[in-house]
Amino acid sequence: MTDMQSRDAQAMPSVPRHVAIIMDGNNRWARARGLSSAQGHRAGVESLRAVIRRAAEQRIETLTLFAFSSENWRRPSAEVGALMELFMLVLKREVRKLHENGIRLTIIGDRRRFSSSLQKHMSRAEALTRDNFGMHLVVAANYGGRWDIASAAQRLARKVADGRMSAEAIDEAALDREVCLSQEPPIDLCIRTSGEQRISNFVLWQLAYAEFVFAPELWPDFNGAAFDAALETYQQRQRRFGMSQQQAEVQGA
């Protein structure tokens, strides 16, 4: 095993330390009810509140949510505009509640495409919650896994060009230190709602040894009980990290 895999295999807690969620199904939920996509996304905010609350109750250390991918800009302009308005509204209304509950917020992704006002509110939200010691909530916005890896490679290339490291020193551990979430526990569990079974360019590097649960619920129907069910599924898995079943059983003993 690599050093990173050995680190992951050292502890196999019954509750995952780091959970990532691809929140999928707002549009389908809305269409099934004759509602607009904007109404579907607003309904998804209720699930967001419920899952954040339940994750904190379950003592999850880090919860990473895929809110807006770099590919989502391809959606109809009216839907993108509604999403940006909703993002701003959530930052204004919900961050104070996060702060009151000791939750720290970090937003990952390329912010340059967002409006200056939205970027300002992102920074304010992070600053307000920076010193909190409760659960760490990470929101991926204008984020793509390939962008993340490419950006990390660029930073390493600049270090080589500046003479701060040699090309031979670039290995998995070096790249791991440069990608987003490098300071967080490895992702133990990734949940995708709506029954779809794909990663959609989400934290590609960081999901290398994560367990996956593909929940059937559309995101607005995903609640605390559904989150608990995903955790129970995770707890039934045997995490091997490349080892044989027998080795994993000995490691976990």
C-alpha positions in Angstrom: 0.0 0.0 0.0 1.0 3.6 -0.5 1.6 5.8 2.5 -1.8 7.4 1.9 -3.6 4.1 1.8 -1.8 3.0 5.0 -3.0 6.2 6.7 -6.5 5.4 5.6 -6.4 1.8 6.7 -5.1 2.6 10.2 -8.6 3.4 11.5 -11.9 2.0 10.3 -14.5 3.9 12.4 -18.1 2.8 12.5 -19.1 6.4 11.6 -17.2 7.9 8.6 -15.0 10.9 9.3 -15.6 12.5 6.0 -18.8 12.2 3.9 -19.2 13.7 0.4 -22.6 14.1 -1.3 -23.6 14.7 -4.9 -27.0 16.4 -4.4 -28.9 15.2 -7.5 -32.5 15.3 -8.6 -33.9 18.8 -7.9 -35.1 19.2 -11.5 -36.7 15.8 -11.8 -38.4 16.3 -8.4 -39.8 19.6 -9.7 -40.9 18.3 -13.1 -42.8 15.4 -11.4 -44.8 18.1 -9.6 -45.3 20.5 -12.5 -42.9 23.0 -10.8 -40.1 25.1 -12.2 -36.5 24.1 -11.8 -36.0 27.1 -9.4 -38.7 25.7 -7.1 -36.9 22.3 -7.2 -33.7 23.9 -6.1 -35.4 25.8 -3.4 -36.9 22.6 -2.1 -33.4 21.1 -2.1 -32.4 23.7 0.4 -34.7 22.1 3.0 -32.9 18.8 2.5 -29.6 20.6 2.8 -30.6 21.9 6.2 -31.7 18.5 7.4 -28.6 16.7 6.2 -26.2 19.2 7.7 -28.0 19.0 11.0 -28.0 15.1 10.9 -24.4 14.9 9.9 -23.4 17.2 12.8 -25.5 15.0 15.2 -23.7 11.9 13.9 -20.3 13.6 14.7 -19.2 13.6 11.1 -15.9 15.6 11.0 -16.2 16.9 7.4 -19.2 17.1 5.1 -18.4 18.0 1.5 -21.4 18.9 -0.8 -21.3 19.2 -4.6 -23.4 22.4 -5.0 -22.5 23.6 -8.5 -20.1 21.9 -11.0 -18.0 23.6 -13.6 -20.2 21.9 -16.2 -23.4 23.3 -14.7 -22.8 26.6 -16.5 -24.1 24.8 -19.6 -27.6 24.6 -18.2 -30.3 27.1 -19.4 -29.4 30.7 -18.4 -32.6 31.1 -16.4 -31.8 28.1 -14.3 -28.2 29.2 -13.7 -29.4 32.7 -12.8 -31.9 31.2 -10.3 -29.2 29.1 -8.8 -26.9 32.1 -8.3 -29.7 34.0 -6.6 -30.4 31.0 -4.4 -26.7 30.6 -3.6 -26.6 34.3 -2.5 -29.8 33.9 -0.4 -28.4 30.8 1.3 -25.1 32.6 2.1 -27.1 35.5 3.6 -29.6 33.5 5.6 -28.0 30.3 6.6 -24.4 31.1 7.4 -25.4 32.8 10.7 -27.1 29.5 11.7 -24.0 27.5 10.9 -21.9 29.9 13.0 -24.3 29.6 15.9 -23.9 25.8 15.8 -20.2 26.0 15.6 -19.9 24.7 12.0 -17.0 25.9 9.9 -17.7 26.7 6.2 -15.2 26.4 3.4 -16.0 26.9 -0.3 -13.8 25.1 -2.9 -13.7 25.7 -6.6 -12.8 28.4 -9.1 -14.6 31.6 -7.8 -13.5 33.8 -10.7 -16.6 33.2 -12.7 -19.0 34.2 -9.9 -20.1 37.8 -9.5 -18.0 40.1 -7.3 -20.9 40.4 -4.9 -21.2 36.6 -4.6 -17.5 36.2 -4.1 -17.6 38.8 -1.4 -20.3 36.9 0.5 -18.4 33.7 0.2 -15.3 35.3 1.8 -17.5 36.8 4.5 -19.1 33.5 5.3 -15.7 31.8 5.6 -14.3 34.5 7.7 -17.3 34.4 10.1 -17.0 30.7 10.7 -13.2 30.3 10.4 -12.5 29.7 14.1 -15.4 27.3 14.8 -14.5 23.8 16.0 -17.6 21.9 15.1 -18.2 20.0 11.9 -16.4 21.3 8.8 -18.8 22.0 6.0 -17.2 22.2 2.5 -19.3 23.4 -0.4 -17.9 22.7 -3.9 -19.0 25.6 -6.2 -17.8 26.0 -9.8 -15.8 22.9 -9.0 -14.6 20.1 -11.2 -12.3 17.2 -10.3 -10.2 17.6 -13.4 -9.8 21.3 -12.8 -8.7 20.5 -9.2 -6.0 18.0 -10.4 -4.9 20.3 -13.2 -4.6 23.3 -10.8 -2.5 21.1 -8.4 -0.2 20.0 -11.3 0.3 23.7 -12.3 1.3 24.6 -8.7 3.8 21.7 -8.7 5.1 22.8 -12.1 5.7 26.3 -10.8 7.7 24.9 -7.9 9.9 22.9 -10.3 10.3 25.9 -12.5 11.3 28.1 -9.5 13.8 25.5 -8.3 11.8 24.8 -5.1 11.5 21.1 -5.9 12.7 18.6 -8.5 10.5 16.8 -11.1 11.6 13.5 -9.5 10.1 14.7 -6.2 6.6 14.8 -7.7 4.7 11.7 -6.4 1.3 10.9 -5.2 1.9 12.4 -1.8 3.1 15.7 -3.4 0.0 15.9 -5.6 -2.2 15.0 -2.6 -0.9 18.0 -0.7 -1.9 20.3 -3.5 -5.5 19.3 -4.3 -8.5 20.6 -2.5 -9.4 19.0 0.8 -5.7 18.1 1.4 -6.1 19.2 5.0 -9.2 17.1 5.6 -9.6 13.4 6.5 -9.8 11.2 3.4 -13.3 10.8 2.0 -14.8 7.6 3.5 -18.2 7.7 2.0 -19.7 9.3 -1.1 -23.5 9.5 -1.5 -25.2 10.3 -4.7 -28.9 10.8 -4.6 -31.6 10.2 -7.4 -30.4 6.7 -8.3 -27.8 7.9 -10.8 -24.6 6.0 -10.6 -21.7 8.2 -11.8 -19.2 10.6 -10.3 -19.8 13.6 -12.6 -16.3 15.0 -12.2 -16.6 15.4 -8.4 -13.4 15.2 -6.3 -11.9 12.5 -8.6 -8.5 12.3 -6.8 -10.0 12.3 -3.3 -12.5 9.5 -4.0 -9.8 6.9 -4.8 -10.7 4.6 -1.9 -14.2 6.0 -0.8 -17.2 3.8 -0.4 -20.2 4.7 -2.6 -23.9 4.7 -1.8 -26.3 5.5 -4.6 -29.5 6.5 -2.8 -32.8 6.2 -4.8 -34.3 9.4 -3.3 -34.3 12.6 -5.4 -32.4 15.3 -3.4 -35.5 17.2 -2.1 -36.7 13.9 -0.7 -33.4 13.0 1.0 -33.6 13.7 4.7 -32.0 12.7 8.0 -33.4 9.2 7.9 -32.1 8.7 4.4 -28.7 9.9 5.5 -28.7 7.5 8.4 -29.6 4.7 6.0 -26.5 5.5 3.9 -24.3 5.5 7.0 -25.7 2.0 7.9 -24.9 0.8 4.4 -21.3 2.1 4.8 -21.0 0.4 8.2 -21.7 -3.0 6.5 -18.8 -2.6 4.1 -15.4 -4.1 4.5 -12.8 -1.5 3.5 -9.8 -3.2 1.9 -7.6 -0.5 0.4 -6.1 -3.0 -2.1 -5.6 -5.8 0.6 -7.2 -9.2 0.4 -10.2 -9.9 2.6 -8.1 -11.9 5.1 -5.5 -9.0 5.3 -8.3 -6.5 5.8 -9.8 -8.6 8.6 -6.5 -8.8 10.4 -5.9 -5.0 9.9 -9.3 -4.3 11.4 -9.0 -6.6 14.3 
